[in-house]
Amino acid sequence: MTTDTPVTTALAALLVGKTTAWNGLAASDVETLESCATHGIGPLVSRNLQARTDCDWPATVRDALADLARGAVAREALACRELTAVLAALARVGVHPVLLKGAGLAYSLYEEPHLRPRCDTDMIVPRAAIDTAREALLDIGYRTQPFCEGELLFHQLPLWKTEPFGAIHRVDLHWKISTETVFADVLTFDTLAEAAIPVPALGPHARTAGRIHALVLACIHTVMHHRNAERLIWLFDIHALATGLPPACFNRFTELAITRRVATVCAHSLTLARTRFGTAIPAAGLARLGAPRDAEATSVYLRPARRWRHELVSNLRGLTRWRDRRRLLREVLLPAPSYMLAAYGVVRNLTRGGAASVSVPASLPPWRHQRAARSEVTGRANAPKRGPFG
């Protein structure tokens, strides 16, 4: 959870065009810049400050934010070129993914894509297309990381590629939207593909989730994967998606959330967005989402102080067959030998596109091996999406 501080409140107000005096932040230059970075809103803040003629923020802060925004523009140019190439490579082998979350929103919701920073590109494909998609990306230079395989454990395949000059591109190929059992089938590939919208800026093969589905994903994202972190960029996604959504579309969103049993989570996220940004949300729709109903399994993810063990229990309860529960426990506690050898650097490049050897502290429990291995390979401290192992 994000602590409600004067600087957070002031930055949120600035994002929706309100006048934000420097002394209202009650923070130093460094603290303000760190907050912008933590919340992923540096480019947005810079854009909004430049649009104001009455800005009293120190020149040092404005200049630092402008530098950050210019860097974001450069990185986005590289990311755009690479993502266009990735989608073309997948299309050549008959795979047509749907972009999820950051990349899709950057090009379909924001005025300029660099205003929506992200650390990877998430896309969903049919389960049957995963191997074909993997080979297509390996052919254009991507590599896999030590990966704890398991049909119930991890519903995505992470790949990465390093440019000759050091830029790193990361792609997460999903076949379900979440590793969390109770969220995994809220939106399937077929459902998303049916209502997907084109993204011309990324080439003829690009498409992303339609607005209603994108709003559902944005509302459940931080709850199912980030333990309710109130990061401003994620809440701003919700604000921007909900703002101006026609009443008929909001009604469809409400019906979908109720039917897919994520109504309580969606009501929670929409309320946070309204608190932060004054988001205009139809009162009747929000009341329906928050109305008393039989407990939704997804609502337990709103409880504070959740840890990996709580997620494991939720995942086990979300599986209806004891056979699947036993299989999940086996996948968590007993990773495949090939993965363990690769994770500990005993065997190098076991498979085509395999990652370089890494070292993982032996003191880690089995369900934490994957997180440590992936983080070391990519240099990305929070690399893995949280699954039942934490």
C-alpha positions as a Markdown table, in Angstrom:
| # | Residue | x | y | z |
|---|---|---|---|---|
| 1 | Met | 0.0 | 0.0 | 0.0 |
| 2 | Thr | 1.1 | 3.5 | -0.7 |
| 3 | Thr | 1.4 | 5.9 | 2.3 |
| 4 | Asp | -0.8 | 9.0 | 1.8 |
| 5 | Thr | 1.7 | 11.8 | 2.0 |
| 6 | Pro | 1.4 | 15.5 | 1.0 |
| 7 | Val | 3.7 | 14.9 | -2.0 |
| 8 | Thr | 1.6 | 11.9 | -3.2 |
| 9 | Thr | -1.6 | 13.9 | -2.9 |
| 10 | Ala | 0.0 | 16.9 | -4.6 |
| 11 | Leu | 1.4 | 14.9 | -7.5 |
| 12 | Ala | -2.0 | 13.2 | -8.0 |
| 13 | Ala | -3.7 | 16.6 | -8.2 |
| 14 | Leu | -1.1 | 17.8 | -10.7 |
| 15 | Leu | -1.8 | 14.8 | -13.0 |
| 16 | Val | -5.4 | 15.9 | -13.4 |
| 17 | Gly | -4.5 | 19.5 | -14.1 |
| 18 | Lys | -4.9 | 21.1 | -10.7 |
| 19 | Thr | -2.6 | 23.9 | -9.6 |
| 20 | Thr | 0.0 | 22.4 | -7.3 |
| 21 | Ala | 2.2 | 25.0 | -5.5 |
| 22 | Trp | 5.7 | 23.8 | -4.7 |
| 23 | Asn | 5.3 | 24.4 | -0.9 |
| 24 | Gly | 2.2 | 22.2 | -1.0 |
| 25 | Leu | 4.4 | 19.2 | -1.6 |
| 26 | Ala | 6.1 | 19.5 | 1.7 |
| 27 | Ala | 9.1 | 17.6 | 0.3 |
| 28 | Ser | 12.6 | 18.3 | -0.9 |
| 29 | Asp | 13.8 | 18.2 | -4.5 |
| 30 | Val | 15.2 | 14.7 | -4.1 |
| 31 | Glu | 12.1 | 13.4 | -2.3 |
| 32 | Thr | 9.8 | 14.8 | -5.1 |
| 33 | Leu | 11.9 | 13.3 | -7.8 |
| 34 | Glu | 12.0 | 9.9 | -6.0 |
| 35 | Ser | 8.3 | 10.0 | -5.6 |
| 36 | Cys | 7.8 | 10.6 | -9.3 |
| 37 | Ala | 10.1 | 7.7 | -10.1 |
| 38 | Thr | 8.5 | 5.4 | -7.6 |
| 39 | His | 5.0 | 6.1 | -9.0 |
| 40 | Gly | 6.1 | 6.0 | -12.6 |
| 41 | Ile | 4.8 | 9.4 | -13.4 |
| 42 | Gly | 7.9 | 11.5 | -14.2 |
| 43 | Pro | 7.0 | 12.1 | -17.9 |
| 44 | Leu | 3.4 | 12.9 | -17.0 |
| 45 | Val | 4.5 | 15.4 | -14.3 |
| 46 | Ser | 7.0 | 17.0 | -16.7 |
| 47 | Arg | 4.4 | 17.4 | -19.4 |
| 48 | Asn | 1.9 | 19.0 | -17.0 |
| 49 | Leu | 4.4 | 21.4 | -15.5 |
| 50 | Gln | 5.5 | 22.5 | -19.0 |
| 51 | Ala | 1.9 | 23.3 | -19.8 |
| 52 | Arg | 1.5 | 25.7 | -16.9 |
| 53 | Thr | 2.6 | 29.4 | -17.0 |
| 54 | Asp | 2.3 | 29.8 | -13.2 |
| 55 | Cys | 4.6 | 27.0 | -12.1 |
| 56 | Asp | 6.7 | 27.9 | -9.1 |
| 57 | Trp | 8.6 | 24.6 | -8.9 |
| 58 | Pro | 12.4 | 25.0 | -8.7 |
| 59 | Ala | 14.2 | 25.0 | -12.0 |
| 60 | Thr | 16.4 | 22.1 | -10.8 |
| 61 | Val | 13.3 | 19.9 | -10.4 |
| 62 | Arg | 11.7 | 20.9 | -13.7 |
| 63 | Asp | 15.0 | 20.4 | -15.5 |
| 64 | Ala | 15.5 | 16.9 | -14.0 |
| 65 | Leu | 12.0 | 15.9 | -14.9 |
| 66 | Ala | 12.5 | 17.3 | -18.5 |
| 67 | Asp | 15.6 | 15.2 | -18.8 |
| 68 | Leu | 13.7 | 12.1 | -17.6 |
| 69 | Ala | 11.0 | 12.8 | -20.1 |
| 70 | Arg | 13.5 | 13.1 | -22.9 |
| 71 | Gly | 15.1 | 9.8 | -21.9 |
| 72 | Ala | 11.6 | 8.2 | -21.9 |
| 73 | Val | 11.0 | 9.4 | -25.5 |
| 74 | Ala | 14.3 | 7.8 | -26.6 |
| 75 | Arg | 13.6 | 4.6 | -24.8 |
| 76 | Glu | 10.1 | 4.5 | -26.3 |
| 77 | Ala | 11.4 | 4.9 | -29.8 |
| 78 | Leu | 13.6 | 1.8 | -29.3 |
| 79 | Ala | 10.7 | -0.1 | -27.6 |
| 80 | Cys | 8.3 | 0.8 | -30.5 |
| 81 | Arg | 10.7 | -0.4 | -33.1 |
| 82 | Glu | 11.4 | -3.7 | -31.2 |
| 83 | Leu | 7.7 | -4.4 | -30.4 |
| 84 | Thr | 6.8 | -3.8 | -34.0 |
| 85 | Ala | 9.5 | -6.4 | -35.0 |
| 86 | Val | 8.2 | -8.8 | -32.3 |
| 87 | Leu | 4.6 | -8.7 | -33.6 |
| 88 | Ala | 5.7 | -9.1 | -37.2 |
| 89 | Ala | 7.8 | -12.1 | -36.3 |
| 90 | Leu | 4.9 | -13.7 | -34.5 |
| 91 | Ala | 2.5 | -12.9 | -37.3 |
| 92 | Arg | 4.8 | -14.7 | -39.8 |
| 93 | Val | 4.2 | -17.9 | -37.9 |
| 94 | Gly | 0.5 | -17.4 | -37.5 |
| 95 | Val | 0.5 | -16.1 | -33.9 |
| 96 | His | -1.5 | -12.9 | -33.3 |
| 97 | Pro | -1.3 | -11.8 | -29.6 |
| 98 | Val | -3.3 | -9.3 | -27.8 |
| 99 | Leu | -1.3 | -6.7 | -25.9 |
| 100 | Leu | -2.1 | -6.3 | -22.2 |
| 101 | Lys | -1.6 | -3.5 | -19.7 |
| 102 | Gly | 1.3 | -1.0 | -20.1 |
| 103 | Ala | 2.2 | -1.4 | -23.8 |
| 104 | Gly | -1.4 | -1.5 | -25.0 |
| 105 | Leu | -2.4 | 1.4 | -22.8 |
| 106 | Ala | 0.6 | 3.5 | -23.8 |
| 107 | Tyr | -0.5 | 3.4 | -27.5 |
| 108 | Ser | -4.3 | 3.4 | -27.1 |
| 109 | Leu | -5.0 | 5.6 | -24.1 |
| 110 | Tyr | -2.2 | 8.1 | -23.6 |
| 111 | Glu | -1.5 | 11.1 | -25.8 |
| 112 | Glu | 2.1 | 10.0 | -26.3 |
| 113 | Pro | 3.3 | 6.5 | -25.5 |
| 114 | His | 6.4 | 7.6 | -23.5 |
| 115 | Leu | 4.0 | 9.0 | -20.9 |
| 116 | Arg | 3.2 | 5.5 | -19.8 |
| 117 | Pro | 6.5 | 4.0 | -18.7 |
| 118 | Arg | 6.8 | 0.2 | -18.3 |
| 119 | Cys | 9.5 | -2.4 | -17.7 |
| 120 | Asp | 8.2 | -5.1 | -20.1 |
| 121 | Thr | 5.6 | -5.9 | -22.7 |
| 122 | Asp | 2.8 | -8.3 | -21.7 |
| 123 | Met | 0.9 | -10.1 | -24.4 |
| 124 | Ile | -1.5 | -13.0 | -24.4 |
| 125 | Val | -1.6 | -15.8 | -26.9 |
| 126 | Pro | -3.5 | -19.2 | -27.1 |
| 127 | Arg | -1.9 | -21.9 | -25.0 |
| 128 | Ala | -1.4 | -24.0 | -28.1 |
| 129 | Ala | 0.6 | -21.2 | -29.7 |
| 130 | Ile | 3.2 | -20.8 | -26.9 |
| 131 | Asp | 5.8 | -23.1 | -28.3 |
| 132 | Thr | 5.5 | -21.6 | -31.8 |
| 133 | Ala | 5.7 | -18.1 | -30.4 |
| 134 | Arg | 8.7 | -19.0 | -28.3 |
| 135 | Glu | 10.6 | -20.3 | -31.3 |
| 136 | Ala | 9.7 | -17.2 | -33.3 |
| 137 | Leu | 11.2 | -14.9 | -30.6 |
| 138 | Leu | 14.3 | -17.0 | -30.2 |
| 139 | Asp | 14.8 | -16.6 | -34.0 |
| 140 | Ile | 15.1 | -12.8 | -33.6 |
| 141 | Gly | 17.5 | -12.9 | -30.6 |
| 142 | Tyr | 15.4 | -13.4 | -27.5 |
| 143 | Arg | 16.4 | -15.7 | -24.7 |
| 144 | Thr | 14.6 | -17.6 | -22.0 |
| 145 | Gln | 15.6 | -17.5 | -18.4 |
| 146 | Pro | 15.8 | -20.4 | -15.9 |
| 147 | Phe | 12.1 | -21.2 | -15.7 |
| 148 | Cys | 10.2 | -23.3 | -13.2 |
| 149 | Glu | 7.8 | -25.1 | -15.5 |
| 150 | Gly | 4.4 | -26.1 | -14.4 |
| 151 | Glu | 1.0 | -25.9 | -16.1 |
| 152 | Leu | -0.6 | -24.7 | -12.9 |
| 153 | Leu | 2.3 | -22.7 | -11.4 |
| 154 | Phe | 3.2 | -20.1 | -13.9 |
| 155 | His | 0.9 | -19.1 | -16.8 |
| 156 | Gln | 3.5 | -17.1 | -18.8 |
| 157 | Leu | 6.8 | -17.4 | -20.5 |
| 158 | Pro | 9.3 | -14.6 | -19.9 |
| 159 | Leu | 11.9 | -13.8 | -22.6 |
| 160 | Trp | 14.5 | -11.0 | -22.9 |
| 161 | Lys | 16.9 | -9.6 | -25.5 |
| 162 | Thr | 19.9 | -7.3 | -25.1 |
| 163 | Glu | 20.7 | -4.8 | -27.9 |
| 164 | Pro | 24.4 | -4.4 | -28.9 |
| 165 | Phe | 24.5 | -1.1 | -27.1 |
| 166 | Gly | 23.0 | -2.4 | -23.9 |
| 167 | Ala | 19.2 | -1.7 | -24.1 |
| 168 | Ile | 17.2 | -4.6 | -22.8 |
| 169 | His | 13.8 | -5.7 | -24.1 |
| 170 | Arg | 11.5 | -8.0 | -22.1 |
| 171 | Val | 8.5 | -9.8 | -23.4 |
| 172 | Asp | 6.1 | -11.9 | -21.2 |
| 173 | Leu | 4.1 | -14.3 | -23.3 |
| 174 | His | 0.9 | -15.2 | -21.3 |
| 175 | Trp | -1.6 | -17.9 | -22.0 |
| 176 | Lys | -3.7 | -16.8 | -19.0 |
| 177 | Ile | -3.9 | -13.3 | -17.6 |
| 178 | Ser | -2.6 | -14.3 | -14.1 |
| 179 | Thr | -0.7 | -16.9 | -12.2 |
| 180 | Glu | -3.4 | -16.6 | -9.5 |
| 181 | Thr | -6.0 | -19.3 | -10.0 |
| 182 | Val | -9.0 | -17.2 | -9.0 |
| 183 | Phe | -8.1 | -14.5 | -11.5 |
| 184 | Ala | -6.6 | -16.6 | -14.3 |
| 185 | Asp | -9.8 | -17.1 | -16.3 |
| 186 | Val | -11.5 | -13.8 | -15.6 |
| 187 | Leu | -10.6 | -12.9 | -19.2 |
| 188 | Thr | -9.5 | -15.5 | -21.6 |
| 189 | Phe | -7.5 | -15.1 | -24.8 |
| 190 | Asp | -10.6 | -15.7 | -26.9 |
| 191 | Thr | -12.7 | -13.1 | -25.0 |
| 192 | Leu | -9.9 | -10.5 | -25.3 |
| 193 | Ala | -9.3 | -11.2 | -28.9 |
| 194 | Glu | -13.0 | -10.9 | -29.9 |
| 195 | Ala | -13.1 | -7.3 | -28.6 |
| 196 | Ala | -9.5 | -6.3 | -29.3 |
| 197 | Ile | -8.8 | -2.9 | -31.0 |
| 198 | Pro | -6.0 | -2.2 | -33.5 |
| 199 | Val | -2.8 | -0.3 | -32.6 |
| 200 | Pro | -1.7 | 1.2 | -35.9 |
| 201 | Ala | 1.4 | 2.8 | -34.4 |
| 202 | Leu | 2.9 | -0.6 | -33.8 |
| 203 | Gly | 2.2 | -2.0 | -37.2 |
| 204 | Pro | -0.5 | -3.9 | -39.0 |
| 205 | His | -0.4 | -6.9 | -36.6 |
| 206 | Ala | -0.8 | -4.9 | -33.3 |
| 207 | Arg | -3.9 | -5.1 | -31.3 |
| 208 | Thr | -4.7 | -4.5 | -27.6 |
| 209 | Ala | -7.6 | -5.1 | -25.2 |
| 210 | Gly | -10.7 | -3.2 | -25.8 |
| 211 | Arg | -11.6 | -0.4 | -23.3 |
| 212 | Ile | -14.0 | -2.4 | -21.2 |
| 213 | His | -11.6 | -5.4 | -20.9 |
| 214 | Ala | -8.7 | -3.0 | -20.3 |
| 215 | Leu | -10.6 | -1.4 | -17.4 |
| 216 | Val | -11.2 | -4.8 | -15.8 |
| 217 | Leu | -7.5 | -5.7 | -16.2 |
| 218 | Ala | -6.4 | -2.3 | -14.7 |
| 219 | Cys | -8.8 | -2.7 | -11.8 |
| 220 | Ile | -7.6 | -6.3 | -10.9 |
| 221 | His | -3.9 | -5.9 | -11.8 |
| 222 | Thr | -2.5 | -4.4 | -8.6 |
| 223 | Val | -4.7 | -6.6 | -6.5 |
| 224 | Met | -3.8 | -9.9 | -8.1 |
| 225 | His | -0.1 | -9.2 | -8.8 |
| 226 | His | 1.2 | -6.4 | -6.5 |
| 227 | Arg | -0.7 | -6.8 | -3.2 |
| 228 | Asn | -2.7 | -3.7 | -3.5 |
| 229 | Ala | 0.2 | -1.3 | -4.2 |
| 230 | Glu | -1.4 | 2.1 | -4.8 |
| 231 | Arg | 1.1 | 3.2 | -7.5 |
| 232 | Leu | -0.2 | 6.5 | -9.1 |
| 233 | Ile | 0.5 | 5.4 | -12.7 |
| 234 | Trp | -1.6 | 2.3 | -12.2 |
| 235 | Leu | -4.4 | 4.3 | -10.6 |
| 236 | Phe | -4.2 | 6.9 | -13.4 |
| 237 | Asp | -4.7 | 4.1 | -15.9 |
| 238 | Ile | -8.0 | 3.3 | -14.2 |
| 239 | His | -8.9 | 7.0 | -14.1 |
| 240 | Ala | -8.2 | 7.5 | -17.8 |
| 241 | Leu | -10.0 | 4.4 | -18.8 |
| 242 | Ala | -13.1 | 5.1 | -16.7 |
| 243 | Thr | -13.2 | 8.8 | -17.6 |
| 244 | Gly | -15.6 | 9.4 | -20.5 |
| 245 | Leu | -16.7 | 5.8 | -20.7 |
| 246 | Pro | -20.3 | 5.9 | -22.1 |
| 247 | Pro | -22.9 | 4.8 | -19.6 |
| 248 | Ala | -23.8 | 1.8 | -21.7 |
| 249 | Cys | -20.2 | 0.7 | -21.7 |
| 250 | Phe | -19.9 | 1.2 | -18.0 |
| 251 | Asn | -23.0 | -1.0 | -17.5 |
| 252 | Arg | -21.3 | -3.7 | -19.6 |
| 253 | Phe | -18.2 | -3.4 | -17.5 |
| 254 | Thr | -20.2 | -3.7 | -14.3 |
| 255 | Glu | -22.0 | -6.8 | -15.6 |
| 256 | Leu | -18.7 | -8.4 | -16.6 |
| 257 | Ala | -17.1 | -7.7 | -13.2 |
| 258 | Ile | -20.1 | -9.2 | -11.4 |
| 259 | Thr | -20.3 | -12.2 | -13.7 |
| 260 | Arg | -16.6 | -12.9 | -13.5 |
| 261 | Arg | -16.7 | -12.4 | -9.7 |
| 262 | Val | -14.3 | -9.5 | -9.4 |
| 263 | Ala | -16.9 | -6.9 | -8.6 |
| 264 | Thr | -15.5 | -6.2 | -5.1 |
| 265 | Val | -12.0 | -5.8 | -6.4 |
| 266 | Cys | -13.1 | -3.5 | -9.2 |
| 267 | Ala | -15.2 | -1.4 | -6.8 |
| 268 | His | -12.1 | -1.1 | -4.6 |
| 269 | Ser | -9.8 | 0.0 | -7.4 |
| 270 | Leu | -12.4 | 2.5 | -8.9 |
| 271 | Thr | -12.9 | 4.0 | -5.4 |
| 272 | Leu | -9.1 | 4.5 | -5.0 |
| 273 | Ala | -9.0 | 6.2 | -8.4 |
| 274 | Arg | -11.9 | 8.5 | -7.5 |
| 275 | Thr | -10.2 | 9.4 | -4.2 |
| 276 | Arg | -6.9 | 10.2 | -5.9 |
| 277 | Phe | -8.1 | 11.9 | -9.1 |
| 278 | Gly | -11.8 | 12.7 | -8.6 |
| 279 | Thr | -12.7 | 10.2 | -11.3 |
| 280 | Ala | -16.3 | 10.5 | -12.5 |
| 281 | Ile | -17.8 | 7.1 | -11.9 |
| 282 | Pro | -21.5 | 6.4 | -12.3 |
| 283 | Ala | -22.9 | 6.2 | -8.8 |
| 284 | Ala | -25.4 | 3.4 | -9.6 |
| 285 | Gly | -22.7 | 1.3 | -11.3 |
| 286 | Leu | -20.3 | 1.7 | -8.4 |
| 287 | Ala | -23.1 | 0.8 | -5.9 |
| 288 | Arg | -23.9 | -2.4 | -7.9 |
| 289 | Leu | -20.2 | -3.4 | -7.8 |
| 290 | Gly | -20.0 | -2.8 | -4.1 |
| 291 | Ala | -23.4 | -4.4 | -3.2 |
| 292 | Pro | -23.5 | -7.2 | -0.7 |
| 293 | Arg | -23.2 | -10.6 | -2.4 |
| 294 | Asp | -21.9 | -14.1 | -1.8 |
| 295 | Ala | -18.2 | -13.8 | -1.0 |
| 296 | Glu | -16.0 | -13.6 | -4.1 |
| 297 | Ala | -12.9 | -15.7 | -3.9 |
| 298 | Thr | -11.0 | -12.8 | -5.4 |
| 299 | Ser | -11.9 | -10.4 | -2.6 |
| 300 | Val | -9.5 | -12.1 | -0.2 |
| 301 | Tyr | -6.7 | -10.5 | -2.1 |
| 302 | Leu | -7.8 | -7.1 | -0.7 |
| 303 | Arg | -6.7 | -8.1 | 2.8 |
| 304 | Pro | -3.6 | -6.3 | 4.0 |
| 305 | Ala | -0.3 | -8.0 | 4.8 |
| 306 | Arg | -0.8 | -10.9 | 2.4 |
| 307 | Arg | 2.3 | -13.0 | 1.8 |
| 308 | Trp | 3.2 | -15.9 | -0.5 |
| 309 | Arg | 1.7 | -18.5 | 1.8 |
| 310 | His | -1.7 | -16.7 | 1.6 |
| 311 | Glu | -1.5 | -16.8 | -2.2 |
| 312 | Leu | -0.6 | -20.4 | -2.2 |
| 313 | Val | -3.7 | -21.2 | 0.0 |
| 314 | Ser | -5.9 | -19.1 | -2.3 |
| 315 | Asn | -4.5 | -20.9 | -5.4 |
| 316 | Leu | -5.2 | -24.3 | -3.9 |
| 317 | Arg | -8.7 | -23.3 | -2.9 |
| 318 | Gly | -9.3 | -22.0 | -6.4 |
| 319 | Leu | -8.6 | -25.4 | -7.9 |
| 320 | Thr | -11.7 | -27.6 | -7.7 |
| 321 | Arg | -10.0 | -31.0 | -8.1 |
| 322 | Trp | -7.8 | -32.6 | -5.5 |
| 323 | Arg | -5.6 | -33.9 | -8.4 |
| 324 | Asp | -4.9 | -30.4 | -9.5 |
| 325 | Arg | -4.2 | -29.3 | -5.9 |
| 326 | Arg | -1.6 | -32.0 | -5.5 |
| 327 | Arg | -0.1 | -31.1 | -8.9 |
| 328 | Leu | 0.3 | -27.5 | -7.9 |
| 329 | Leu | 2.0 | -28.4 | -4.6 |
| 330 | Arg | 4.4 | -30.6 | -6.5 |
| 331 | Glu | 5.2 | -27.9 | -9.0 |
| 332 | Val | 5.9 | -25.4 | -6.2 |
| 333 | Leu | 7.9 | -27.7 | -3.9 |
| 334 | Leu | 9.6 | -29.9 | -6.4 |
| 335 | Pro | 10.9 | -27.9 | -9.4 |
| 336 | Ala | 12.1 | -29.9 | -12.4 |
| 337 | Pro | 15.7 | -31.1 | -12.2 |
| 338 | Ser | 16.6 | -29.3 | -15.4 |
| 339 | Tyr | 15.4 | -26.0 | -13.9 |
| 340 | Met | 17.3 | -26.5 | -10.6 |
| 341 | Leu | 20.5 | -27.3 | -12.5 |
| 342 | Ala | 20.2 | -24.2 | -14.6 |
| 343 | Ala | 19.2 | -22.0 | -11.7 |
| 344 | Tyr | 22.3 | -23.0 | -9.8 |
| 345 | Gly | 24.6 | -22.7 | -12.8 |
| 346 | Val | 25.5 | -26.4 | -12.8 |
| 347 | Val | 24.4 | -26.7 | -16.4 |
| 348 | Arg | 24.8 | -23.8 | -18.8 |
| 349 | Asn | 22.5 | -23.2 | -21.8 |
| 350 | Leu | 20.5 | -26.4 | -21.4 |
| 351 | Thr | 18.2 | -25.5 | -24.2 |
| 352 | Arg | 18.2 | -23.2 | -27.2 |
| 353 | Gly | 18.0 | -19.6 | -26.0 |
| 354 | Gly | 18.8 | -20.7 | -22.4 |
| 355 | Ala | 20.1 | -18.0 | -20.1 |
| 356 | Ala | 23.6 | -17.7 | -18.9 |
| 357 | Ser | 24.4 | -19.5 | -15.6 |
| 358 | Val | 23.4 | -17.8 | -12.4 |
| 359 | Ser | 23.9 | -18.4 | -8.7 |
| 360 | Val | 21.0 | -18.6 | -6.3 |
| 361 | Pro | 21.6 | -18.7 | -2.5 |
| 362 | Ala | 21.1 | -22.3 | -1.3 |
| 363 | Ser | 19.2 | -21.0 | 1.7 |
| 364 | Leu | 16.2 | -20.0 | -0.4 |
| 365 | Pro | 13.2 | -22.3 | -0.2 |
| 366 | Pro | 12.2 | -24.1 | -3.4 |
| 367 | Trp | 9.3 | -21.8 | -4.2 |
| 368 | Arg | 11.7 | -18.7 | -4.2 |
| 369 | His | 14.3 | -20.1 | -6.5 |
| 370 | Gln | 12.6 | -18.8 | -9.6 |
| 371 | Arg | 12.3 | -15.2 | -8.4 |
| 372 | Ala | 16.0 | -15.1 | -7.4 |
| 373 | Ala | 17.2 | -16.7 | -10.7 |
| 374 | Arg | 15.2 | -14.4 | -12.9 |
| 375 | Ser | 16.2 | -11.3 | -11.0 |
| 376 | Glu | 19.9 | -12.1 | -11.3 |
| 377 | Val | 19.7 | -12.9 | -15.0 |
| 378 | Thr | 17.8 | -9.7 | -16.0 |
| 379 | Gly | 19.1 | -7.4 | -13.3 |
| 380 | Arg | 15.4 | -6.7 | -12.5 |
| 381 | Ala | 14.8 | -6.8 | -8.8 |
| 382 | Asn | 11.0 | -7.5 | -9.1 |
| 383 | Ala | 11.1 | -9.4 | -12.3 |
| 384 | Pro | 8.7 | -12.4 | -11.7 |
| 385 | Lys | 5.0 | -11.9 | -11.5 |
| 386 | Arg | 4.0 | -13.1 | -8.1 |
| 387 | Gly | 2.6 | -16.6 | -8.3 |
| 388 | Pro | 1.7 | -18.9 | -5.4 |
| 389 | Phe | 5.3 | -19.0 | -4.3 |
| 390 | Gly | 5.5 | -15.3 | -3.4 |
